[in-house]
Amino acid sequence: MLGVLRTMCNTLSVNDCRAYKIMPTAPRLDRLTSLLTGLMPRIQIRHMGDLADAAAVAAESADCLHLHLVVAGNVEFDSRAGTQTLNAPAITVFRNEQAHGLRPLDDAPCRVFCAEAFFDGPAAPLLLEAFDVPLFLPMTAAMPGLTQTIQLVALEVESPRCGGGVLLSHAGEILLIGLLRHLLSNQILPRGVLAGLADPGLARALVAVHSQPAAPWSLEAMAETAGVSRTTFAERFRDNLGITPRRYLNAFRLTIARREIDAGRGLKRAAQAAGYESPAALSRALSRVANETEAKSAA
């Protein structure tokens, strides 16, 4: 057998061998990992099981997203955005200040999984800004991974078992990731960081900024990372995210700096972590934002 193989190899020319050379492939761009790292999400379950009567969710001051997964039956949601009826499986998303209510319809069993998604990372404000209106999402044609998560949650809600609370808390985290993937793949949000990540060029720049916020980012550097011209990048960024690249970068860095300061690491460490030239530059940025906020409140 070895002799046959040698004979076959010897009959191949150098050009033939080159034709079989395995070329390296570029790594696939992971659009969500750096964002999730910057979000630091945590899930708190508020209700799981039968929805027998109407329930109301008041507006909250804490920044979070309310996730309601309808796993069985029909539910009517009321909010300032109007009334919407969803049939299982479906997901609704409300931001913290959006008071809303939900009530079961018909006589069929109605079961829901309700959770709050809190975000402790510096990218939280950038994500939450995109959810300025409630989302009502049928999940009949969801991605396979998200469908499997929904089925797992539905099974645990329908037949609670030992360890179900712990399992569902982790399932809630997976559900959030699946939801973000769904929004990203289907380009459901017209503006914001997820809309930006849906654009391949902008995604490369955003992933780089999220991964290395302290790097010396200029408009030219971000455009080069995106693979487009400076003008094209600025226009596409503004169209998709609703703000300029510089304002986005400043907001992201400022949130990082504030969290460093709140953690007691000092102005110098905060400036280094967020990419400011000096503690004085960070201090000026903090004062400027504080003055802008005060001016808006007075107006």
C-alpha positions in Angstrom: 0.0 0.0 0.0 2.8 2.4 0.9 4.5 1.7 -2.4 1.3 2.6 -4.3 1.1 5.9 -2.4 4.7 6.7 -3.2 4.1 6.0 -6.9 1.1 8.3 -6.8 3.0 11.1 -5.1 5.9 10.8 -7.4 3.6 11.3 -10.5 2.3 14.6 -9.1 4.1 17.6 -10.5 5.1 20.6 -8.3 2.2 22.6 -9.8 -0.2 19.8 -8.9 1.0 19.9 -5.3 0.6 23.6 -5.1 -3.0 23.3 -6.3 -3.8 21.2 -3.2 -2.3 23.7 -0.7 -4.7 24.6 2.0 -5.2 28.4 2.3 -5.9 29.9 5.6 -9.3 31.4 6.1 -10.0 34.7 7.8 -11.6 34.3 11.3 -15.3 35.0 11.4 -16.1 38.4 12.9 -17.9 37.8 16.3 -20.2 40.8 16.5 -21.7 40.1 19.9 -19.0 38.9 22.3 -17.3 42.2 22.8 -20.7 43.9 23.2 -21.8 41.4 25.8 -18.6 41.8 27.6 -19.3 45.5 27.7 -22.9 45.0 28.8 -22.2 42.5 31.7 -25.9 41.4 31.7 -27.6 39.7 34.7 -31.1 38.3 34.7 -33.7 38.4 37.5 -36.7 36.2 37.1 -40.0 38.0 38.1 -42.6 35.4 37.2 -42.7 32.0 35.6 -45.8 29.9 35.2 -49.5 30.5 34.7 -50.9 34.0 34.1 -54.3 33.7 35.6 -55.1 37.4 36.0 -54.1 40.7 34.6 -50.7 42.0 35.8 -49.2 45.5 35.7 -45.5 46.5 35.5 -44.8 50.0 36.8 -42.1 52.2 35.3 -38.7 51.9 37.1 -35.8 54.1 37.7 -33.2 51.4 37.4 -31.9 50.8 33.8 -33.1 47.4 32.6 -35.1 45.6 30.0 -38.3 43.7 30.8 -38.5 40.5 28.8 -41.8 38.6 28.6 -41.8 35.2 26.9 -45.2 33.9 26.1 -44.8 30.1 26.2 -48.5 29.0 26.0 -51.7 30.7 25.2 -52.5 34.3 24.1 -51.6 37.5 26.0 -52.7 41.0 25.5 -50.1 43.7 26.3 -51.1 47.3 27.1 -48.8 50.3 27.0 -48.5 53.8 25.7 -47.6 52.2 22.4 -51.1 50.8 22.2 -52.6 47.3 22.7 -50.9 44.2 21.1 -52.0 40.6 21.3 -49.4 37.9 21.0 -49.8 34.1 20.6 -47.2 31.7 21.9 -44.3 31.5 21.2 -43.6 35.3 21.4 -41.3 37.8 23.2 -42.0 41.3 24.2 -39.3 43.8 25.3 -40.0 47.0 27.3 -37.4 49.4 28.6 -37.5 50.3 32.3 -39.5 53.5 32.0 -42.2 52.0 29.8 -45.0 51.0 32.1 -47.2 48.2 30.7 -49.7 45.5 31.6 -50.4 42.0 30.4 -53.5 39.9 30.7 -54.5 36.4 29.5 -57.0 36.0 26.7 -59.5 33.1 26.2 -60.0 30.2 28.5 -56.9 28.2 27.3 -54.0 27.9 29.7 -51.7 30.9 29.5 -48.1 30.6 30.7 -45.3 33.2 30.7 -41.7 33.7 31.6 -41.0 37.2 32.8 -37.6 38.5 33.6 -35.6 41.7 33.9 -32.2 42.1 32.2 -29.9 44.5 34.0 -26.6 45.6 32.5 -23.6 46.5 34.7 -21.1 47.2 31.9 -20.1 50.4 30.1 -22.0 49.5 26.9 -25.3 49.5 28.7 -26.5 53.0 27.8 -25.6 52.5 24.2 -27.8 49.4 24.0 -30.7 50.7 26.0 -31.0 53.8 23.8 -32.1 51.5 21.0 -35.2 50.2 22.8 -37.0 53.5 22.8 -40.3 51.8 21.8 -41.6 48.4 22.9 -40.9 45.4 20.8 -43.5 42.7 20.0 -41.8 39.7 18.4 -43.6 36.5 17.2 -41.1 33.6 17.5 -42.7 31.1 15.2 -39.8 31.5 12.7 -37.0 32.2 15.2 -33.5 30.9 14.7 -33.0 27.3 15.7 -30.9 28.1 18.8 -33.5 30.6 20.1 -36.3 28.1 19.4 -34.6 25.4 21.4 -34.1 27.9 24.3 -37.8 28.8 24.2 -38.7 25.1 24.2 -36.5 24.5 27.2 -38.0 27.4 29.1 -41.5 26.3 28.2 -40.9 22.8 29.5 -39.6 24.1 32.8 -42.4 26.5 33.2 -45.0 23.9 32.4 -43.5 21.2 34.6 -41.3 22.7 37.4 -38.6 20.3 38.6 -35.7 20.3 41.0 -33.2 22.9 40.2 -35.6 24.7 37.9 -35.0 28.1 39.3 -31.2 27.9 38.7 -31.7 26.4 35.3 -34.1 29.1 34.2 -31.8 31.9 35.5 -29.1 30.6 33.1 -31.7 30.0 30.4 -32.7 33.6 30.8 -29.2 34.7 30.0 -29.1 32.4 26.9 -32.6 33.7 25.9 -31.2 37.3 26.0 -28.2 36.3 23.8 -30.6 34.5 21.4 -32.8 37.6 21.3 -29.9 39.9 20.5 -28.8 37.5 17.7 -32.4 37.5 16.4 -32.6 41.3 16.4 -29.2 41.6 14.8 -29.8 39.0 12.1 -33.2 40.3 11.1 -32.2 44.0 11.5 -35.3 44.7 13.6 -33.9 47.8 15.4 -33.6 50.6 12.9 -31.1 52.6 15.0 -28.5 52.0 17.7 -25.6 49.7 18.3 -27.3 46.5 17.0 -28.2 48.3 13.8 -24.5 49.3 13.5 -23.4 45.7 14.1 -25.7 44.5 11.3 -23.5 46.5 8.9 -20.3 44.5 8.1 -18.0 47.5 7.9 -19.4 49.3 10.9 -19.3 46.0 12.8 -15.6 45.6 12.3 -15.0 49.1 13.7 -17.5 48.7 16.6 -16.0 45.3 17.7 -12.5 46.9 17.6 -13.7 49.9 19.7 -15.5 47.7 22.2 -12.5 45.4 22.5 -9.9 48.2 22.8 -11.6 51.4 24.0 -8.4 53.0 25.3 -6.7 52.7 21.8 -5.9 56.0 20.1 -9.1 56.0 17.9 -9.5 58.7 15.3 -12.1 58.9 12.7 -9.5 57.8 10.1 -8.5 54.8 12.2 -12.1 53.7 12.7 -12.8 54.1 8.9 -9.7 52.2 8.0 -10.8 49.3 10.3 -14.3 49.4 8.6 -12.6 49.3 5.2 -14.3 52.4 3.8 -13.4 56.0 3.3 -13.6 58.5 6.2 -16.7 60.3 4.7 -18.5 57.1 4.0 -17.8 55.7 7.4 -19.1 58.9 9.1 -22.3 58.9 7.1 -23.1 55.2 7.6 -22.3 55.4 11.3 -24.6 58.4 11.8 -27.4 56.8 9.7 -27.3 53.5 11.6 -26.5 54.6 15.1 -28.0 58.1 15.2 -24.9 59.8 16.5 -21.4 60.6 15.2 -18.5 58.2 15.7 -16.8 60.6 18.0 -19.8 61.0 20.3 -20.3 57.3 20.4 -16.6 56.8 21.4 -16.8 59.6 24.0 -20.0 58.1 25.5 -18.5 54.7 25.7 -15.2 55.9 27.3 -17.0 58.2 29.7 -19.1 55.3 31.0 -16.0 53.2 31.5 -14.3 56.0 33.4 -17.3 56.5 35.7 -17.4 52.9 36.6 -13.7 52.9 37.4 -14.3 56.0 39.6 -17.3 54.4 41.3 -15.2 51.3 42.0 -12.8 53.5 43.9 -9.9 53.2 41.5 -9.2 56.9 41.2 -9.1 59.5 38.4 -5.7 58.4 37.1 -6.7 54.7 36.7 -10.0 55.7 35.2 -8.4 57.9 32.6 -6.0 55.1 31.6 -8.7 52.5 31.3 -11.0 54.8 29.3 -8.3 56.1 26.9 -8.1 59.8 28.1 -4.7 61.5 27.7 -4.6 62.5 31.4 -6.7 62.8 34.5 -7.2 66.5 33.7 -8.7 65.6 30.3 -11.1 63.1 32.0 -12.0 65.7 34.6 -12.9 68.3 31.9 -15.0 65.7 30.0 -16.9 64.9 33.2 -17.5 68.6 33.9 -18.6 69.2 30.4 -21.2 66.4 30.5 -22.4 67.5 33.9 -22.9 71.1 32.6 -24.8 69.8 29.5 -27.1 67.6 31.7 -27.8 70.6 34.1 -28.6 72.8 31.1 -31.0 70.3 29.7 -32.7 69.9 33.1 -33.1 73.7 33.4 -34.6 73.9 30.0 
